[in-house]
Amino acid sequence: MRPFSASIAAMDAWRWRVLAVLGLLVLLLLAFWVGRKTTRTVTVTQAVTEPIKPDPSVPDSQQTRLWAHNLLLRKGPHFRVYVRWIRGRMVRTQRDRVPDLDVPESFVLEIEKGMVDAKLSDIAEFINSGQRGDPPLKDMKVENHDGIVQINGTAHKGVSVPVRLDAELTPLPDGRLKLHVKKLNVLKVPVKGLFGLFHLKLDDLMPKTTVPGMQASGDDIYLDTQKLLPPPHIHGHITSVQLLNDRARVIYGGVTETEEELAQWHNFLRLSGGTVSFGKLTMRDADLTLVDAGNDAWFDLDLTNYQTQLIYGTMRTTAQAGVEAYMPDLDHLPPGAEAVAQGVSVEWLKNRNTVPPLEVAHTKR
């Protein structure tokens, strides 16, 4: 039998452990409270970036129709969208400035029907990059767990505290996305359990943030992609959102095409009507088709480096005075492609025996 004195000592040790845990909880809650006050005082002075909107005064005759399939559109160094297919318009954001592929802020993609995917890991990487302000959680990871969005990160409220959110993703009529938090764990303890006694809420962990387009209220996180994500911005009536493995798929117009049907299409972006600028060229009554020169699953189009892709591709005019450009993917450019061709010299023009400066045979279909 255990000695009585030993039992008393064990009970005292247990009491000290309980007191230590409670003391730690009190310190954490004080840190949360101080951090919350500090954060809200600082963020009041932060400017909020307004979303880029199309100019409503632009008549239909000046708008450009948009059609794309299997397009991987890079939006800066930390984000990309996977356009399975879309139909819509490329609408200028300023009446006196035509859409310019070199200036993503000059146009908005108004989607009527289509499917657009985004990798959950890309979303986390973009928010972690700090390009849109100080994120509410540091070192975020976003994953799909059986149709539930799971967000892991660290809240800094005087001390670093690991946080996990389990949420359902749904679209709203105004074009935003809502994450309804069903489970919130702090220090691996459910808030509705021990932390619920202290009335700790979601907006205590994610108060007013300097990230435009992200807001916590009650048990919900609201995401306004027109403010949150980099240009070119995508507008449209979202009819549903699906979680597919590591991606979130946004559906516009209630379309139902299958992956097998979509895989039969070539990879391309087609613009028609209106006026479009790219590089030093401006095309009226636009008829421009950018086509993937390879046979990959996605046409990797980088608006920052598309001119280099054009240089190492092939362009031709059609009988209707349109332009077709067959372009290699960004990762298929030859080594040293950043040292782009400067064009032919006068000396080259004087000698008909010199060979063309660029070899483009590999891009012919």
Backbone hydrogen bonds, N-H to C=O, Kabsch-Sander energy under -0.5 kcal/mol:
donor,donor_aa,acceptor,acceptor_aa,energy
7,S,3,P,-1.8
8,I,4,F,-2.3
9,A,5,S,-2.3
10,A,6,A,-2.4
11,M,7,S,-2.5
12,D,8,I,-2.5
13,A,9,A,-2.4
14,W,10,A,-2.4
15,R,11,M,-2.6
16,W,12,D,-2.4
17,R,13,A,-2.1
18,V,14,W,-2.3
19,L,15,R,-2.9
20,A,16,W,-2.4
21,V,17,R,-2.5
22,L,18,V,-2.8
23,G,19,L,-2.7
24,L,20,A,-2.4
25,L,21,V,-2.4
26,V,22,L,-2.5
27,L,23,G,-2.3
28,L,24,L,-2.6
29,L,25,L,-2.8
30,L,26,V,-2.5
31,A,27,L,-2.4
32,F,28,L,-2.8
33,W,29,L,-2.6
34,V,30,L,-2.8
35,G,31,A,-2.8
36,R,32,F,-2.6
37,K,33,W,-2.2
38,T,34,V,-2.6
39,T,35,G,-3.0
40,R,36,R,-2.3
41,T,37,K,-1.8
42,V,38,T,-2.0
43,T,39,T,-2.7
44,V,40,R,-0.7
45,T,42,V,-1.2
46,Q,43,T,-1.2
49,T,47,A,-0.5
52,I,226,Q,-0.6
55,D,92,R,-2.2
58,V,55,D,-1.6
62,Q,59,P,-1.7
63,Q,60,D,-1.7
64,T,90,M,-1.5
65,R,272,S,-3.2
66,L,88,G,-2.8
67,W,270,R,-1.8
68,A,86,I,-1.9
69,H,268,F,-2.1
70,N,84,R,-2.1
71,L,83,V,-2.5
72,L,70,N,-0.6
72,L,299,F,-2.4
73,L,71,L,-0.9
73,L,81,V,-2.4
74,R,72,L,-0.7
74,R,301,L,-2.4
75,K,79,F,-2.8
79,F,76,G,-0.7
81,V,73,L,-2.2
82,Y,117,D,-3.0
83,V,71,L,-3.4
83,V,81,V,-0.7
84,R,82,Y,-1.0
84,R,115,M,-1.4
85,W,115,M,-1.4
86,I,68,A,-1.9
87,R,113,K,-2.5
88,G,66,L,-2.2
89,R,110,E,-2.5
90,M,64,T,-3.5
91,V,89,R,-0.7
91,V,108,V,-2.6
93,T,106,S,-1.6
94,Q,97,R,-0.6
97,R,94,Q,-1.7
100,D,103,V,-0.5
101,L,277,S,-2.5
103,V,100,D,-2.0
106,S,103,V,-2.6
107,F,104,P,-1.1
108,V,91,V,-2.4
109,L,233,H,-2.8
110,E,89,R,-2.6
110,E,108,V,-0.9
111,I,109,L,-0.8
111,I,235,H,-2.7
112,E,87,R,-2.9
113,K,87,R,-1.6
114,G,252,Y,-2.0
115,M,85,W,-2.6
116,V,250,V,-2.2
117,D,82,Y,-3.3
118,A,248,A,-1.8
120,L,246,D,-2.5
123,I,119,K,-1.8
124,A,120,L,-2.0
125,E,121,S,-2.4
126,F,122,D,-2.6
127,I,123,I,-2.2
128,N,124,A,-2.7
129,S,125,E,-1.5
130,G,127,I,-1.1
131,Q,126,F,-0.7
133,G,130,G,-1.4
138,K,154,T,-2.9
141,K,152,N,-2.4
143,E,150,Q,-2.4
145,H,143,E,-0.6
145,H,148,I,-3.1
146,D,144,N,-0.6
148,I,145,H,-1.1
149,V,167,A,-2.6
150,Q,143,E,-3.1
150,Q,148,I,-0.6
151,I,149,V,-0.6
151,I,165,L,-2.7
152,N,141,K,-2.5
152,N,150,Q,-0.5
153,G,163,V,-2.2
154,T,138,K,-1.9
155,A,161,V,-2.9
157,K,155,A,-0.8
157,K,159,V,-2.3
161,V,155,A,-2.7
161,V,159,V,-0.5
163,V,153,G,-2.9
164,R,185,N,-2.5
165,L,151,I,-2.8
166,D,183,K,-2.6
167,A,149,V,-2.7
168,E,180,H,-2.2
170,T,168,E,-0.5
170,T,178,K,-2.3
172,L,176,R,-2.5
175,G,172,L,-2.0
177,L,223,L,-2.6
178,K,170,T,-3.3
179,L,221,I,-3.1
180,H,168,E,-2.6
180,H,178,K,-0.7
181,V,179,L,-0.8
181,V,219,D,-3.0
182,K,166,D,-2.8
182,K,180,H,-0.5
183,K,166,D,-1.7
185,N,164,R,-2.8
186,V,189,V,-2.3
187,L,162,P,-2.3
189,V,186,V,-1.8
191,V,184,L,-2.9
193,G,190,P,-1.5
195,F,190,P,-0.8
196,G,191,V,-0.7
197,L,193,G,-0.6
197,L,194,L,-1.1
198,F,195,F,-1.3
199,H,196,G,-1.5
200,L,195,F,-1.2
204,D,201,K,-1.2
205,L,201,K,-1.0
205,L,202,L,-0.9
206,M,202,L,-2.3
210,T,134,D,-0.8
214,M,211,V,-1.5
215,Q,222,Y,-1.9
217,S,220,D,-2.9
220,D,217,S,-2.2
221,I,179,L,-2.4
222,Y,215,Q,-3.3
223,L,177,L,-3.1
224,D,213,G,-2.8
224,D,222,Y,-0.5
225,T,223,L,-0.8
227,K,224,D,-1.5
228,L,224,D,-2.7
229,L,225,T,-2.0
233,H,107,F,-0.5
235,H,109,L,-2.9
235,H,233,H,-0.5
237,H,111,I,-0.5
238,I,236,G,-0.8
239,T,237,H,-0.5
239,T,251,I,-2.6
240,S,251,I,-1.2
242,Q,249,R,-2.7
244,L,242,Q,-0.6
244,L,247,R,-2.6
245,N,243,L,-0.6
247,R,244,L,-2.3
248,A,118,A,-2.7
249,R,242,Q,-3.6
249,R,247,R,-0.5
250,V,116,V,-3.2
250,V,248,A,-0.5
251,I,240,S,-2.8
251,I,249,R,-0.5
252,Y,114,G,-2.8
253,G,237,H,-1.0
255,V,252,Y,-0.7
262,L,258,T,-2.1
263,A,259,E,-2.0
264,Q,261,E,-1.0
265,W,262,L,-1.4
268,F,69,H,-1.5
268,F,266,H,-0.6
269,L,290,L,-2.4
270,R,67,W,-3.3
271,L,288,L,-3.2
272,S,65,R,-1.8
273,G,286,A,-2.8
274,G,61,S,-0.5
275,T,62,Q,-0.6
276,V,283,M,-2.1
277,S,99,P,-2.7
278,F,281,L,-2.5
281,L,278,F,-1.9
283,M,276,V,-3.2
284,R,282,T,-0.6
285,D,274,G,-0.8
286,A,274,G,-2.1
288,L,271,L,-2.4
289,T,323,V,-2.4
290,L,269,L,-3.1
291,V,289,T,-0.5
291,V,325,A,-3.4
292,D,267,N,-2.4
293,A,327,M,-2.9
299,F,70,N,-2.6
300,D,298,W,-0.9
301,L,72,L,-2.6
301,L,299,F,-1.0
302,D,300,D,-0.6
303,L,74,R,-0.8
303,L,301,L,-0.6
305,N,302,D,-0.7
306,Y,302,D,-0.9
308,T,305,N,-0.7
309,Q,305,N,-1.5
310,L,306,Y,-2.3
311,I,307,Q,-2.1
312,Y,308,T,-1.7
313,G,310,L,-1.6
314,T,326,Y,-2.2
316,R,324,E,-2.2
318,T,322,G,-2.0
321,A,318,T,-1.8
323,V,287,D,-2.9
324,E,316,R,-2.9
325,A,289,T,-2.7
326,Y,314,T,-3.3
327,M,291,V,-2.9
327,M,325,A,-0.7
330,L,300,D,-0.6
332,H,329,D,-1.7
333,L,330,L,-1.0
337,A,334,P,-1.4
339,A,336,G,-1.9
340,V,338,E,-1.7
349,L,345,S,-1.8
350,K,346,V,-1.5
351,N,347,E,-0.6
351,N,348,W,-1.1
352,R,350,K,-0.6
354,T,351,N,-1.5
360,V,358,L,-0.7
363,T,360,V,-1.8
364,K,361,A,-1.5
